[in-house]
Amino acid sequence: MAQKIKLSTIAEALGLSTATVSLALRDSPLVADVTRDRIKEKAVELGYIYNRRAASLRT
């Protein structure tokens, strides 16, 4: 089974916090457009897939 890509994997690759990555993937206005684009590009490159079940743990 393939390894699941986590927010922390993307954060480490870009030298950012997992909070920043999370906000960027949710299109938060708190993250600069350039940073958001870098994060989204890296997520696609690494094969990140949004996990609705994990996200539901927040609520």
CHARMM internal coordinates of N, CA and C (Angstrom, degrees):
IC EDIT
DIST 1 N 1 CA 1.4460
DIST 1 CA 1 C 1.5365
ANGL 1 N 1 CA 1 C 108.51
DIST 1 C 2 N 1.3070
ANGL 1 CA 1 C 2 N 116.90
DIHE 1 N 1 CA 1 C 2 N 138.40
DIST 2 N 2 CA 1.4540
ANGL 1 C 2 N 2 CA 122.26
DIHE 1 CA 1 C 2 N 2 CA -178.30
DIST 2 CA 2 C 1.5252
ANGL 2 N 2 CA 2 C 110.30
DIHE 1 C 2 N 2 CA 2 C -70.43
DIST 2 C 3 N 1.3316
ANGL 2 CA 2 C 3 N 115.05
DIHE 2 N 2 CA 2 C 3 N 147.46
DIST 3 N 3 CA 1.4540
ANGL 2 C 3 N 3 CA 120.45
DIHE 2 CA 2 C 3 N 3 CA 178.29
DIST 3 CA 3 C 1.5219
ANGL 3 N 3 CA 3 C 109.88
DIHE 2 C 3 N 3 CA 3 C -70.18
DIST 3 C 4 N 1.3236
ANGL 3 CA 3 C 4 N 116.20
DIHE 3 N 3 CA 3 C 4 N 135.27
DIST 4 N 4 CA 1.4635
ANGL 3 C 4 N 4 CA 120.08
DIHE 3 CA 3 C 4 N 4 CA 177.86
DIST 4 CA 4 C 1.5190
ANGL 4 N 4 CA 4 C 109.08
DIHE 3 C 4 N 4 CA 4 C -79.15
DIST 4 C 5 N 1.3169
ANGL 4 CA 4 C 5 N 115.73
DIHE 4 N 4 CA 4 C 5 N 136.83
DIST 5 N 5 CA 1.4562
ANGL 4 C 5 N 5 CA 121.61
DIHE 4 CA 4 C 5 N 5 CA 178.61
DIST 5 CA 5 C 1.5232
ANGL 5 N 5 CA 5 C 107.90
DIHE 4 C 5 N 5 CA 5 C -85.95
DIST 5 C 6 N 1.3140
ANGL 5 CA 5 C 6 N 116.44
DIHE 5 N 5 CA 5 C 6 N 126.43
DIST 6 N 6 CA 1.4564
ANGL 5 C 6 N 6 CA 121.92
DIHE 5 CA 5 C 6 N 6 CA -179.22
DIST 6 CA 6 C 1.5273
ANGL 6 N 6 CA 6 C 110.04
DIHE 5 C 6 N 6 CA 6 C -103.16
DIST 6 C 7 N 1.3129
ANGL 6 CA 6 C 7 N 115.74
DIHE 6 N 6 CA 6 C 7 N 165.06
DIST 7 N 7 CA 1.4629
ANGL 6 C 7 N 7 CA 120.28
DIHE 6 CA 6 C 7 N 7 CA 175.34
DIST 7 CA 7 C 1.5215
ANGL 7 N 7 CA 7 C 110.39
DIHE 6 C 7 N 7 CA 7 C -57.71
DIST 7 C 8 N 1.3209
ANGL 7 CA 7 C 8 N 116.44
DIHE 7 N 7 CA 7 C 8 N -36.99
DIST 8 N 8 CA 1.4645
ANGL 7 C 8 N 8 CA 120.09
DIHE 7 CA 7 C 8 N 8 CA -179.00
DIST 8 CA 8 C 1.5238
ANGL 8 N 8 CA 8 C 111.60
DIHE 7 C 8 N 8 CA 8 C -65.09
DIST 8 C 9 N 1.3187
ANGL 8 CA 8 C 9 N 117.69
DIHE 8 N 8 CA 8 C 9 N -30.76
DIST 9 N 9 CA 1.4669
ANGL 8 C 9 N 9 CA 121.50
DIHE 8 CA 8 C 9 N 9 CA 177.66
DIST 9 CA 9 C 1.5241
ANGL 9 N 9 CA 9 C 110.03
DIHE 8 C 9 N 9 CA 9 C -65.42
DIST 9 C 10 N 1.3311
ANGL 9 CA 9 C 10 N 115.91
DIHE 9 N 9 CA 9 C 10 N -44.77
DIST 10 N 10 CA 1.4668
ANGL 9 C 10 N 10 CA 120.92
DIHE 9 CA 9 C 10 N 10 CA 178.70
DIST 10 CA 10 C 1.5255
ANGL 10 N 10 CA 10 C 109.44
DIHE 9 C 10 N 10 CA 10 C -65.76
DIST 10 C 11 N 1.3322
ANGL 10 CA 10 C 11 N 116.74
DIHE 10 N 10 CA 10 C 11 N -42.89
DIST 11 N 11 CA 1.4630
ANGL 10 C 11 N 11 CA 121.77
DIHE 10 CA 10 C 11 N 11 CA -178.88
DIST 11 CA 11 C 1.5283
ANGL 11 N 11 CA 11 C 111.00
DIHE 10 C 11 N 11 CA 11 C -60.95
DIST 11 C 12 N 1.3137
ANGL 11 CA 11 C 12 N 117.16
DIHE 11 N 11 CA 11 C 12 N -45.43
DIST 12 N 12 CA 1.4630
ANGL 11 C 12 N 12 CA 121.02
DIHE 11 CA 11 C 12 N 12 CA 179.40
DIST 12 CA 12 C 1.5204
ANGL 12 N 12 CA 12 C 111.21
DIHE 11 C 12 N 12 CA 12 C -63.03
DIST 12 C 13 N 1.3200
ANGL 12 CA 12 C 13 N 117.13
DIHE 12 N 12 CA 12 C 13 N -41.90
DIST 13 N 13 CA 1.4627
ANGL 12 C 13 N 13 CA 121.32
DIHE 12 CA 12 C 13 N 13 CA -178.44
DIST 13 CA 13 C 1.5271
ANGL 13 N 13 CA 13 C 111.75
DIHE 12 C 13 N 13 CA 13 C -62.59
DIST 13 C 14 N 1.3320
ANGL 13 CA 13 C 14 N 116.76
DIHE 13 N 13 CA 13 C 14 N -30.57
DIST 14 N 14 CA 1.4587
ANGL 13 C 14 N 14 CA 121.00
DIHE 13 CA 13 C 14 N 14 CA -176.92
DIST 14 CA 14 C 1.5281
ANGL 14 N 14 CA 14 C 113.82
DIHE 13 C 14 N 14 CA 14 C -104.45
DIST 14 C 15 N 1.3346
ANGL 14 CA 14 C 15 N 117.03
DIHE 14 N 14 CA 14 C 15 N -4.79
DIST 15 N 15 CA 1.4571
ANGL 14 C 15 N 15 CA 120.30
DIHE 14 CA 14 C 15 N 15 CA -178.61
DIST 15 CA 15 C 1.5133
ANGL 15 N 15 CA 15 C 112.91
DIHE 14 C 15 N 15 CA 15 C 70.96
DIST 15 C 16 N 1.3308
ANGL 15 CA 15 C 16 N 116.08
DIHE 15 N 15 CA 15 C 16 N 35.42
DIST 16 N 16 CA 1.4629
ANGL 15 C 16 N 16 CA 122.10
DIHE 15 CA 15 C 16 N 16 CA -179.27
DIST 16 CA 16 C 1.5203
ANGL 16 N 16 CA 16 C 109.52
DIHE 15 C 16 N 16 CA 16 C -121.09
DIST 16 C 17 N 1.3176
ANGL 16 CA 16 C 17 N 116.20
DIHE 16 N 16 CA 16 C 17 N 172.48
DIST 17 N 17 CA 1.4651
ANGL 16 C 17 N 17 CA 120.39
DIHE 16 CA 16 C 17 N 17 CA 176.42
DIST 17 CA 17 C 1.5321
ANGL 17 N 17 CA 17 C 109.69
DIHE 16 C 17 N 17 CA 17 C -84.76
DIST 17 C 18 N 1.3241
ANGL 17 CA 17 C 18 N 115.45
DIHE 17 N 17 CA 17 C 18 N 156.93
DIST 18 N 18 CA 1.4664
ANGL 17 C 18 N 18 CA 119.38
DIHE 17 CA 17 C 18 N 18 CA 177.26
DIST 18 CA 18 C 1.5229
ANGL 18 N 18 CA 18 C 110.27
DIHE 17 C 18 N 18 CA 18 C -65.44
DIST 18 C 19 N 1.3332
ANGL 18 CA 18 C 19 N 117.06
DIHE 18 N 18 CA 18 C 19 N -30.80
DIST 19 N 19 CA 1.4666
ANGL 18 C 19 N 19 CA 120.28
DIHE 18 CA 18 C 19 N 19 CA 178.47
DIST 19 CA 19 C 1.5226
ANGL 19 N 19 CA 19 C 110.61
DIHE 18 C 19 N 19 CA 19 C -63.31
DIST 19 C 20 N 1.3267
ANGL 19 CA 19 C 20 N 116.94
DIHE 19 N 19 CA 19 C 20 N -42.58
DIST 20 N 20 CA 1.4599
ANGL 19 C 20 N 20 CA 120.74
DIHE 19 CA 19 C 20 N 20 CA 178.76
DIST 20 CA 20 C 1.5165
ANGL 20 N 20 CA 20 C 110.89
DIHE 19 C 20 N 20 CA 20 C -63.71
DIST 20 C 21 N 1.3206
ANGL 20 CA 20 C 21 N 116.36
DIHE 20 N 20 CA 20 C 21 N -42.89
DIST 21 N 21 CA 1.4683
ANGL 20 C 21 N 21 CA 120.72
DIHE 20 CA 20 C 21 N 21 CA 178.91
DIST 21 CA 21 C 1.5227
ANGL 21 N 21 CA 21 C 109.71
DIHE 20 C 21 N 21 CA 21 C -62.09
DIST 21 C 22 N 1.3152
ANGL 21 CA 21 C 22 N 117.18
DIHE 21 N 21 CA 21 C 22 N -45.43
DIST 22 N 22 CA 1.4571
ANGL 21 C 22 N 22 CA 121.39
DIHE 21 CA 21 C 22 N 22 CA 179.90
DIST 22 CA 22 C 1.5213
ANGL 22 N 22 CA 22 C 111.48
DIHE 21 C 22 N 22 CA 22 C -59.89
DIST 22 C 23 N 1.3230
ANGL 22 CA 22 C 23 N 116.17
DIHE 22 N 22 CA 22 C 23 N -47.10
DIST 23 N 23 CA 1.4642
ANGL 22 C 23 N 23 CA 120.36
DIHE 22 CA 22 C 23 N 23 CA 179.51
DIST 23 CA 23 C 1.5309
ANGL 23 N 23 CA 23 C 110.89
DIHE 22 C 23 N 23 CA 23 C -61.77
DIST 23 C 24 N 1.3085
ANGL 23 CA 23 C 24 N 116.66
DIHE 23 N 23 CA 23 C 24 N -42.85
DIST 24 N 24 CA 1.4665
ANGL 23 C 24 N 24 CA 120.55
DIHE 23 CA 23 C 24 N 24 CA -178.25
DIST 24 CA 24 C 1.5210
ANGL 24 N 24 CA 24 C 111.46
DIHE 23 C 24 N 24 CA 24 C -63.72
DIST 24 C 25 N 1.3189
ANGL 24 CA 24 C 25 N 117.09
DIHE 24 N 24 CA 24 C 25 N -42.11
DIST 25 N 25 CA 1.4707
ANGL 24 C 25 N 25 CA 120.07
DIHE 24 CA 24 C 25 N 25 CA -179.03
DIST 25 CA 25 C 1.5272
ANGL 25 N 25 CA 25 C 112.12
DIHE 24 C 25 N 25 CA 25 C -69.71
DIST 25 C 26 N 1.3509
ANGL 25 CA 25 C 26 N 115.76
DIHE 25 N 25 CA 25 C 26 N -17.16
DIST 26 N 26 CA 1.4624
ANGL 25 C 26 N 26 CA 120.27
DIHE 25 CA 25 C 26 N 26 CA 176.09
DIST 26 CA 26 C 1.5307
ANGL 26 N 26 CA 26 C 111.12
DIHE 25 C 26 N 26 CA 26 C -100.79
DIST 26 C 27 N 1.3331
ANGL 26 CA 26 C 27 N 115.85
DIHE 26 N 26 CA 26 C 27 N 13.71
DIST 27 N 27 CA 1.4750
ANGL 26 C 27 N 27 CA 122.53
DIHE 26 CA 26 C 27 N 27 CA 177.00
DIST 27 CA 27 C 1.5212
ANGL 27 N 27 CA 27 C 113.65
DIHE 26 C 27 N 27 CA 27 C 58.38
DIST 27 C 28 N 1.3167
ANGL 27 CA 27 C 28 N 116.12
DIHE 27 N 27 CA 27 C 28 N 39.34
DIST 28 N 28 CA 1.4605
ANGL 27 C 28 N 28 CA 119.85
DIHE 27 CA 27 C 28 N 28 CA 178.11
DIST 28 CA 28 C 1.5258
ANGL 28 N 28 CA 28 C 110.60
DIHE 27 C 28 N 28 CA 28 C -69.98
DIST 28 C 29 N 1.3275
ANGL 28 CA 28 C 29 N 117.26
DIHE 28 N 28 CA 28 C 29 N 138.86
DIST 29 N 29 CA 1.4708
ANGL 28 C 29 N 29 CA 120.65
DIHE 28 CA 28 C 29 N 29 CA 176.48
DIST 29 CA 29 C 1.5360
ANGL 29 N 29 CA 29 C 111.75
DIHE 28 C 29 N 29 CA 29 C -71.83
DIST 29 C 30 N 1.3170
ANGL 29 CA 29 C 30 N 117.83
DIHE 29 N 29 CA 29 C 30 N -6.99
DIST 30 N 30 CA 1.4645
ANGL 29 C 30 N 30 CA 121.60
DIHE 29 CA 29 C 30 N 30 CA 179.12
DIST 30 CA 30 C 1.5322
ANGL 30 N 30 CA 30 C 112.36
DIHE 29 C 30 N 30 CA 30 C -75.12
DIST 30 C 31 N 1.3379
ANGL 30 CA 30 C 31 N 116.46
DIHE 30 N 30 CA 30 C 31 N -13.81
DIST 31 N 31 CA 1.4635
ANGL 30 C 31 N 31 CA 121.19
DIHE 30 CA 30 C 31 N 31 CA -178.98
DIST 31 CA 31 C 1.5260
ANGL 31 N 31 CA 31 C 108.41
DIHE 30 C 31 N 31 CA 31 C -106.74
DIST 31 C 32 N 1.3194
ANGL 31 CA 31 C 32 N 115.76
DIHE 31 N 31 CA 31 C 32 N 131.87
DIST 32 N 32 CA 1.4635
ANGL 31 C 32 N 32 CA 121.04
DIHE 31 CA 31 C 32 N 32 CA -179.99
DIST 32 CA 32 C 1.5242
ANGL 32 N 32 CA 32 C 111.03
DIHE 31 C 32 N 32 CA 32 C -59.89
DIST 32 C 33 N 1.3246
ANGL 32 CA 32 C 33 N 116.09
DIHE 32 N 32 CA 32 C 33 N 146.66
DIST 33 N 33 CA 1.4641
ANGL 32 C 33 N 33 CA 121.33
DIHE 32 CA 32 C 33 N 33 CA -177.84
DIST 33 CA 33 C 1.5221
ANGL 33 N 33 CA 33 C 112.31
DIHE 32 C 33 N 33 CA 33 C -55.91
DIST 33 C 34 N 1.3182
ANGL 33 CA 33 C 34 N 116.97
DIHE 33 N 33 CA 33 C 34 N -43.14
DIST 34 N 34 CA 1.4710
ANGL 33 C 34 N 34 CA 120.99
DIHE 33 CA 33 C 34 N 34 CA -178.78
DIST 34 CA 34 C 1.5244
ANGL 34 N 34 CA 34 C 110.23
DIHE 33 C 34 N 34 CA 34 C -62.35
DIST 34 C 35 N 1.3206
ANGL 34 CA 34 C 35 N 116.67
DIHE 34 N 34 CA 34 C 35 N -44.54
DIST 35 N 35 CA 1.4672
ANGL 34 C 35 N 35 CA 121.54
DIHE 34 CA 34 C 35 N 35 CA 179.61
DIST 35 CA 35 C 1.5201
ANGL 35 N 35 CA 35 C 110.41
DIHE 34 C 35 N 35 CA 35 C -65.71
DIST 35 C 36 N 1.3263
ANGL 35 CA 35 C 36 N 116.66
DIHE 35 N 35 CA 35 C 36 N -42.88
DIST 36 N 36 CA 1.4623
ANGL 35 C 36 N 36 CA 121.14
DIHE 35 CA 35 C 36 N 36 CA 179.20
DIST 36 CA 36 C 1.5270
ANGL 36 N 36 CA 36 C 110.52
DIHE 35 C 36 N 36 CA 36 C -59.54
DIST 36 C 37 N 1.3257
ANGL 36 CA 36 C 37 N 116.51
DIHE 36 N 36 CA 36 C 37 N -43.11
DIST 37 N 37 CA 1.4662
ANGL 36 C 37 N 37 CA 120.56
DIHE 36 CA 36 C 37 N 37 CA 179.15
DIST 37 CA 37 C 1.5255
ANGL 37 N 37 CA 37 C 111.62
DIHE 36 C 37 N 37 CA 37 C -63.79
DIST 37 C 38 N 1.3521
ANGL 37 CA 37 C 38 N 116.59
DIHE 37 N 37 CA 37 C 38 N -42.43
DIST 38 N 38 CA 1.4706
ANGL 37 C 38 N 38 CA 120.35
DIHE 37 CA 37 C 38 N 38 CA 178.06
DIST 38 CA 38 C 1.5174
ANGL 38 N 38 CA 38 C 111.07
DIHE 37 C 38 N 38 CA 38 C -60.63
DIST 38 C 39 N 1.3262
ANGL 38 CA 38 C 39 N 115.99
DIHE 38 N 38 CA 38 C 39 N -42.46
DIST 39 N 39 CA 1.4625
ANGL 38 C 39 N 39 CA 120.74
DIHE 38 CA 38 C 39 N 39 CA -178.64
DIST 39 CA 39 C 1.5212
ANGL 39 N 39 CA 39 C 110.71
DIHE 38 C 39 N 39 CA 39 C -66.04
DIST 39 C 40 N 1.3202
ANGL 39 CA 39 C 40 N 116.55
DIHE 39 N 39 CA 39 C 40 N -45.27
DIST 40 N 40 CA 1.4668
ANGL 39 C 40 N 40 CA 119.84
DIHE 39 CA 39 C 40 N 40 CA -179.30
DIST 40 CA 40 C 1.5291
ANGL 40 N 40 CA 40 C 111.34
DIHE 39 C 40 N 40 CA 40 C -64.80
DIST 40 C 41 N 1.3250
ANGL 40 CA 40 C 41 N 117.08
DIHE 40 N 40 CA 40 C 41 N -38.37
DIST 41 N 41 CA 1.4662
ANGL 40 C 41 N 41 CA 120.39
DIHE 40 CA 40 C 41 N 41 CA 177.73
DIST 41 CA 41 C 1.5270
ANGL 41 N 41 CA 41 C 110.87
DIHE 40 C 41 N 41 CA 41 C -63.46
DIST 41 C 42 N 1.3384
ANGL 41 CA 41 C 42 N 116.40
DIHE 41 N 41 CA 41 C 42 N -43.59
DIST 42 N 42 CA 1.4651
ANGL 41 C 42 N 42 CA 120.83
DIHE 41 CA 41 C 42 N 42 CA 179.84
DIST 42 CA 42 C 1.5230
ANGL 42 N 42 CA 42 C 110.58
DIHE 41 C 42 N 42 CA 42 C -66.63
DIST 42 C 43 N 1.3233
ANGL 42 CA 42 C 43 N 117.78
DIHE 42 N 42 CA 42 C 43 N -37.23
DIST 43 N 43 CA 1.4645
ANGL 42 C 43 N 43 CA 121.22
DIHE 42 CA 42 C 43 N 43 CA 178.51
DIST 43 CA 43 C 1.5281
ANGL 43 N 43 CA 43 C 110.87
DIHE 42 C 43 N 43 CA 43 C -61.94
DIST 43 C 44 N 1.3198
ANGL 43 CA 43 C 44 N 116.22
DIHE 43 N 43 CA 43 C 44 N -43.19
DIST 44 N 44 CA 1.4681
ANGL 43 C 44 N 44 CA 120.33
DIHE 43 CA 43 C 44 N 44 CA 177.96
DIST 44 CA 44 C 1.5203
ANGL 44 N 44 CA 44 C 109.80
DIHE 43 C 44 N 44 CA 44 C -65.48
DIST 44 C 45 N 1.3295
ANGL 44 CA 44 C 45 N 116.15
DIHE 44 N 44 CA 44 C 45 N -44.92
DIST 45 N 45 CA 1.4619
ANGL 44 C 45 N 45 CA 121.62
DIHE 44 CA 44 C 45 N 45 CA -179.14
DIST 45 CA 45 C 1.5290
ANGL 45 N 45 CA 45 C 111.97
DIHE 44 C 45 N 45 CA 45 C -58.32
DIST 45 C 46 N 1.3346
ANGL 45 CA 45 C 46 N 116.08
DIHE 45 N 45 CA 45 C 46 N -41.13
DIST 46 N 46 CA 1.4630
ANGL 45 C 46 N 46 CA 120.86
DIHE 45 CA 45 C 46 N 46 CA -178.40
DIST 46 CA 46 C 1.5253
ANGL 46 N 46 CA 46 C 112.94
DIHE 45 C 46 N 46 CA 46 C -83.09
DIST 46 C 47 N 1.3268
ANGL 46 CA 46 C 47 N 117.47
DIHE 46 N 46 CA 46 C 47 N -12.48
DIST 47 N 47 CA 1.4628
ANGL 46 C 47 N 47 CA 120.88
DIHE 46 CA 46 C 47 N 47 CA 179.49
DIST 47 CA 47 C 1.5181
ANGL 47 N 47 CA 47 C 113.27
DIHE 46 C 47 N 47 CA 47 C 84.37
DIST 47 C 48 N 1.3300
ANGL 47 CA 47 C 48 N 116.89
DIHE 47 N 47 CA 47 C 48 N 30.20
DIST 48 N 48 CA 1.4650
ANGL 47 C 48 N 48 CA 120.94
DIHE 47 CA 47 C 48 N 48 CA 178.84
DIST 48 CA 48 C 1.5208
ANGL 48 N 48 CA 48 C 110.30
DIHE 47 C 48 N 48 CA 48 C -64.02
DIST 48 C 49 N 1.3321
ANGL 48 CA 48 C 49 N 115.30
DIHE 48 N 48 CA 48 C 49 N 134.43
DIST 49 N 49 CA 1.4655
ANGL 48 C 49 N 49 CA 121.82
DIHE 48 CA 48 C 49 N 49 CA 176.81
DIST 49 CA 49 C 1.5259
ANGL 49 N 49 CA 49 C 107.69
DIHE 48 C 49 N 49 CA 49 C -123.53
DIST 49 C 50 N 1.3275
ANGL 49 CA 49 C 50 N 115.96
DIHE 49 N 49 CA 49 C 50 N 125.50
DIST 50 N 50 CA 1.4596
ANGL 49 C 50 N 50 CA 122.13
DIHE 49 CA 49 C 50 N 50 CA 178.73
DIST 50 CA 50 C 1.5222
ANGL 50 N 50 CA 50 C 110.04
DIHE 49 C 50 N 50 CA 50 C -59.21
DIST 50 C 51 N 1.3173
ANGL 50 CA 50 C 51 N 117.04
DIHE 50 N 50 CA 50 C 51 N 129.98
DIST 51 N 51 CA 1.4598
ANGL 50 C 51 N 51 CA 122.40
DIHE 50 CA 50 C 51 N 51 CA -179.36
DIST 51 CA 51 C 1.5263
ANGL 51 N 51 CA 51 C 108.70
DIHE 50 C 51 N 51 CA 51 C -107.90
DIST 51 C 52 N 1.3090
ANGL 51 CA 51 C 52 N 116.26
DIHE 51 N 51 CA 51 C 52 N 100.55
DIST 52 N 52 CA 1.4621
ANGL 51 C 52 N 52 CA 121.19
DIHE 51 CA 51 C 52 N 52 CA -177.22
DIST 52 CA 52 C 1.5289
ANGL 52 N 52 CA 52 C 111.94
DIHE 51 C 52 N 52 CA 52 C -60.59
DIST 52 C 53 N 1.3238
ANGL 52 CA 52 C 53 N 117.21
DIHE 52 N 52 CA 52 C 53 N -35.98
DIST 53 N 53 CA 1.4629
ANGL 52 C 53 N 53 CA 121.00
DIHE 52 CA 52 C 53 N 53 CA -179.86
DIST 53 CA 53 C 1.5296
ANGL 53 N 53 CA 53 C 111.03
DIHE 52 C 53 N 53 CA 53 C -64.51
DIST 53 C 54 N 1.3283
ANGL 53 CA 53 C 54 N 116.44
DIHE 53 N 53 CA 53 C 54 N -43.08
DIST 54 N 54 CA 1.4646
ANGL 53 C 54 N 54 CA 120.05
DIHE 53 CA 53 C 54 N 54 CA 178.03
DIST 54 CA 54 C 1.5271
ANGL 54 N 54 CA 54 C 110.09
DIHE 53 C 54 N 54 CA 54 C -66.05
DIST 54 C 55 N 1.3085
ANGL 54 CA 54 C 55 N 117.82
DIHE 54 N 54 CA 54 C 55 N -41.03
DIST 55 N 55 CA 1.4551
ANGL 54 C 55 N 55 CA 121.60
DIHE 54 CA 54 C 55 N 55 CA -179.39
DIST 55 CA 55 C 1.5376
ANGL 55 N 55 CA 55 C 110.67
DIHE 54 C 55 N 55 CA 55 C -64.37
DIST 55 C 56 N 1.3101
ANGL 55 CA 55 C 56 N 116.69
DIHE 55 N 55 CA 55 C 56 N -33.55
DIST 56 N 56 CA 1.4701
ANGL 55 C 56 N 56 CA 119.61
DIHE 55 CA 55 C 56 N 56 CA -178.68
DIST 56 CA 56 C 1.5223
ANGL 56 N 56 CA 56 C 111.90
DIHE 55 C 56 N 56 CA 56 C -69.06
DIST 56 C 57 N 1.3183
ANGL 56 CA 56 C 57 N 117.91
DIHE 56 N 56 CA 56 C 57 N -16.52
DIST 57 N 57 CA 1.4606
ANGL 56 C 57 N 57 CA 120.64
DIHE 56 CA 56 C 57 N 57 CA 178.15
DIST 57 CA 57 C 1.5275
ANGL 57 N 57 CA 57 C 111.16
DIHE 56 C 57 N 57 CA 57 C -67.66
DIST 57 C 58 N 1.3380
ANGL 57 CA 57 C 58 N 116.35
DIHE 57 N 57 CA 57 C 58 N -22.75
DIST 58 N 58 CA 1.4605
ANGL 57 C 58 N 58 CA 120.31
DIHE 57 CA 57 C 58 N 58 CA 179.19
DIST 58 CA 58 C 1.5152
ANGL 58 N 58 CA 58 C 112.29
DIHE 57 C 58 N 58 CA 58 C -69.26
DIST 58 C 59 N 1.3269
ANGL 58 CA 58 C 59 N 116.91
DIHE 58 N 58 CA 58 C 59 N -28.35
DIST 59 N 59 CA 1.4625
ANGL 58 C 59 N 59 CA 120.00
DIHE 58 CA 58 C 59 N 59 CA -173.70
DIST 59 CA 59 C 1.5139
ANGL 59 N 59 CA 59 C 113.01
DIHE 58 C 59 N 59 CA 59 C -104.17
END
COOR INIT
IC SEED 1 N 1 CA 1 C
IC BUILD
